[in-house]
């Protein structure tokens, strides 16, 4: 199962919602915006969306692009040092930490997978799983394909399938498990360590190509939201060299809903995408897919058999960290909370502050539901690649799923409140 299969459903659903929002509006949103007479709610939502774009989304994508550029550089170092005989475990560990940094930014961005991440299939491109290990082995042993591998990621990006690209292919080449079982899966005492130093030339060329392709896609996300002219000259050159520049500024589109050049009819239309295709999308995915599929406890697939092949980030044992990052992305989308390293600013105008003016109790319940999901996931056992199938963890895993579903459902109340006040 690939993550990208769900996008058309969400896009269709939000399109229907957008039509209903338009029908409920008493005034033409385009004329309303152009005349400078936005309703009180539309003006408030415009302010929220502006801060959301400029102070949460774009800084997150900038951080991810910068981290991916560093990862690419460190993968080149691994190949160079392997060639001259100076490669050490510390070199692979440094690349592994860079992978985790980029990964953290990505997970903290998954509450806004609508727009460029979905429109240009960047999400499945960089984050499909499980990895196709059979296909990888075939690729590495194919001289014709390996001869086309390049350091800028063009071949990887244009000619390989999603299951051979992105974070998880790089993860497989940087990390390995100790104490695996007969099937190569994690055991209760498994640890993730730096990959051994016996890389083949083919593996290293592939690793560099993968890291370059990830870098390119991360830069593309930043440029699509911020506008290419607003990213660094180095990033602009990479987009030009790889012919990836889309020439769009999605951030400006959502900040200018109702005007020419924006596909959104008004700011409530944008907010429905932020909530439904963004926040609720990832809340459902964390609970019912990322946790639910491997444990067999998700909805509507409750009772499905345990599937160890569906575990996200199984080689780095980064799964629970991934889940927590996703909940943080929901918190940032709703509250504008800063990340630990401070790269995400605290906006003046957030959806939380606006909802609090309409229904303070609902705002408090939403924030409590987000915190509860975070806390319940924090209680899950490590490594998840083992504990997801161990019966003694059934209750804690189910609690985490249930908390994600409660969090998802409460945003239906938020949408209803917004609609009632439109």
N, C-alpha and C positions, 0 to 999 in steps of 0.2 A: 504493500500500500504506500502510495506517495502522497506527501502533504498537499501537493498542488491540486489534487483531484477535488478538493472541497471548495476551491475558489469560485467556480461558476455559480454554485448554489448560493453563496453569500452575496455575490454581486447581483444575482437575480433578486434575492430577497430585499436587499437594500434599494434596488431600483424600484421595487413595488412600494417600499416605504416612502421613498422620495416622491413618488406620484401622489401618495396619500397626503404627504405634507403639503405639496403644492395645492391640492384640492381644498385643503382646510384654510388656506390663506385668503383673507378678504381683500388684500391689496396685491397688485402686481409687484413681485419682489424686485424686478429689474427697475421699474419706474421708481419704486420706493427707495432703492439704493441711490439711483442717479439724482433723485430730488433731495437727497439728504434727510429724508424723513423716516428713517428706520424706526420700527416699533421698539419699545423698551427692551423686549426680549431679544429681538434681532441685534440690537446694538450691544447688549450684554454678551450674546453668543459670539458676535464678531470680535469683541475684546478677548474672550476666552480662546477663540481659535487662533488669533494672532499670537498670543503668548504661548499657546500650545505648540505652534509651528516654530516660532523663533527661539524659544527658550527650553523646549523639551525635545522635539523631534530632530531638528537640524543639529543641535549639539551632540545628540546621541549618535547620529550617523557620521558626523565629523570624527568623533572619537573612534568609531569602528573603522572608518577608512584609514585613519592614522595608524591604528593598531595593525591593520592588515598590511599596510605598507612596511611596517617594522617586521612583521612575520615573514614577508617575502624576502626581505634583506637577510634575515637570519637563516632562511632555508638556503639561500645562495652561499652563505658562509659555511653551512654544513657541507655542501657539495665541494666547495673549494678546499676546506680543511681535510675532507676525506681524500681528496686527490693528492694533497701534499703530505699526508700521513700525520696530521696534527689534530684530527678530530677527537673530541673528548665527550664524555657523557654530559658535562656541563653545557656544551654547545647545543646538544639536543634538548636538554632541559630548558635552556633559554628560549628556544623556539617553541617548546611546549607551553611555557608561561605566556609567550606572546599570543599563541593560539587561544589560551584561556581568556586573555584580555579582550581579544577581538570577539570571542564567543560571548563573553559577558555583555558587551555592548549589543550584540545581535539579539540575545535573549531579552534584553531590556528594551528592545525596539519592537517586539512581536505583538504589542497591543496596537500597532498601526500598520498592519500588513495590507490595508487597502491602498489604492493609488499605485505608485510606481512598483512597489514590491510585488504586487499581484499582476499589474498591467503588463510588465515586462518579464514576468516569470522569474524574478530574481530570487524569491523565496525558495521555490523548488530547486533552482539552479545551485544555490549554495547550502541548502539544508534539507535535502532528501535523505531518507534512511529507510530500511537498512542498506548498508554499503553492499555493492555487488562484488564480492571478493572473487568469485569465479571470473567475472568479466575483467577485473583488475589483473588477475594472473594471465589471462589471455592477452591483454594489452601489453603487459610487460615482456611477454615472450614473442611479440610480433615486431620484427625488425622494421618493417615498412612503416608501421604507426609510430614507433619510437623515434624513427629518423625525422619525423615531422614535429616532434615535441620542441617547443620554443620557450625561452625565458620570460616572455611577455604574456603567456597564457592564452594566446590566440587559438592554438590547436585544441587545447583543453576546453576552452569556452565554446568553440564553434562545432566541434566534431565528436565530443564525447557525451554520453547520456548523463542525466542527472545523478544516477546512482554511482557514477565514477567521477563526480566533481564535488567541490565544496568542502565544508568543514569536516565532514566525516571521513572523506578520503585522506585528507591531511592528518586528521586525528589518528587514523590507522597506521600512518607512516611515522608518527612521532611518539606514540605511546604503545605500551604492551602490558599485558596483565601477568602478574605472578600467580601461582597456585590455581591454575584453571582446572576444570574437570575434564572428563574424557571428550566432551564435545567442544572444548575450548572456551566454555563460558565461565563467568566469574564464580568463585566460591565465597564462603562467608569471610575468609581471611585474605581475599584477593587484594592486591595493591596495584595501582597504576604507576608504572615506572617509565623512564626514558627508553625509547626503542634502542635495541642493541646497535652497535656501531658497524655491523656487517652489511651495510647498504650496498646494493649493486649500483652500477652506473645508471642503469635504466630506472631504478627506483628514485634516485636522486634527481634525474632529469624530470621525471614525472612529478616529484614533490615540488620542485621549483615552478613547473608549469601550473600545478594546482594552486600554489600560493599566489602566483601572479594573477590567475583567473579570479580567485577570491578577492584579491586587492582591487581588480578592475570592477567587479560587481559592487563592492562596498563603496568605491568612489562614485560609481554611477548612481547609487542610492542617494548619497549626499548631494550630488549635482542635480538630480531630478527634483529634490525638495528645495534646495537653496538657490538653484539656477547655476548653470555652469560658470557664468562670469563671477560668481561669488565663492568659488573654491580656489585653492592655490594654483599658481601657474604650473607647478609640477603635475598636479592632478588633471588640469586641463590638457596638458600635453599627453598624458596617458590615455585620456578619453579620445583625443584626436588620433593618436597612433593606433589604437585598437578599434577605431571607428564605432565607438559605443555611444557617443554623445547623442542624446535624444532631443536636445534643444527645448526642453520644457522647464517650467518652474512651477511645480505642483503646489508648493507652499503659497505662492501668490494666487494660484487659482482658488484655493480654499479660503484665503483671506479676502477674496474679492467675489464671493458668491453673489449671484444675481447680476453680475456684470458680464459684458462680452469677454469671451476667452475662458470663462469658467463653466464647467458642466453642471455646477450646482445652482439650483434655482434660488436658494436662500440659505441662511446660516443654520437654520434648523435641519435642513437637508444634509449639510456637512456634519452636524452633530450626530445625526442618526448613523452616518457611516463611522464616525469615531467610536460610537458605542456598539453598534451591531456588528459591523465588519471588522472592527478593531478590538475593543475590550471584550465583548462577549465571544467573539471568535476564539481568542486565545484562552479565555477562561474555560470554554468547553474543551478546547484541545488539550490543555494541561490535565484537566480532571478525567475526561472520558477517553482520551486517546493516548497521551503520553504516559499517564499513570494507569488508565483504565485498560488499555489493550494488553500490556505485559502482565497485569494482574488478573485480567478477565473480569473486572468488576465495574467497568465503565458503562454508561448509558448512551445510546440505547442497546449497547452490545453486552449488557450484563450476562454473565454466565459463559462468555466465550472462553475457550481454553487458553491457558497460559502460553504466551508466545515470546520466548526469549529473544527472538530475532528482531522484535519490534522496539527494543530498548534504544532510546536516544543516548548518544555519547557513551557507548559501552566500553570503549578502549581506554578513555581517560577517566572513567568512572565519575563523570561530570554531571550525571543525570539530575540529581537533586539540586545542584547548583543552577542547572538550566531552568528547572521548574521555578525556583525562587526568583530567578531573574525575570521570568515571565510575569510573576505576580507583582514584582517591582515595576514592570512596564505598565501594568494596569494602574498601580498606585500613581505613577508619574503622569499617566494620561488623565487621571481623574483629579489628582491633588497637586500635581506639579512638584512632587517631592524630589529633592536632590539625590543623586547617587552618592555612594560612600566617598568617591574621589572628588566630588564637587563639580564635575563637568556639566551636570544638568542643573540649570539655574532654578530658582524658586520664582515662578511667575506671580505677578500681582493678581491676575485674573485667571481663575481656574474653574472648571466645571463644578468642583466641590464648593467653592465660594459662592457661585451663582445658585446652585441647588439649595444651599443653606439659607439664602434669602427667601426662597419659596417654601421650603419645608425643612427646618433645621433637624427635626427628628430623622427624616429620611437620609439626610447627609451624614448624620452620625451613624446610622445603621449601615450605610454603604461603606464608610471607612472601617467600621468594625468588621464587616464581612471580608473586606480585603485583608485586614490584619489577621483574621481568623484563618483564612486560607494560607497565608504566609506561615503562621504558627503551626498549623497542622502539617504542612509539608516539611517544616523544620524538624518535626518529630519522627519523620520517616527514617528507616534504618539504612545505613550504608553497608556495603555497596548496593545500590538499587538493582544492579544487574543480577544480584543474588536474592535480595530480600523481596523483590517483586513476585517471586514464585515460592517463597517460604511461608508455610501456613501460620507460623507464629507472628507474622507481620500483617495478617489479614485485616485486623481491626484498625491499625494505624494507617494502612493504605486506603481502606474504605473511608475513614474519617477525612483524609485529605481530598479524596474524590468528592465526597459529600459537601465539603466546605467550598470547593470550586464551583459546584453546581448551585449552592446557595448564593455565592457571589455573582454568578452568571444571572440568576433569576432576579436578583434585586435591581439589576440594571433595567429590567422591564418596567419597574416602578419609576425609574428615572425618566425613561422615554415617555411613559404615560403622563408624568407630571409636566414635562416639556410640552407635550402635545396639548395638554389641557390649558396651558398658559399661552399658547400661540395665538 
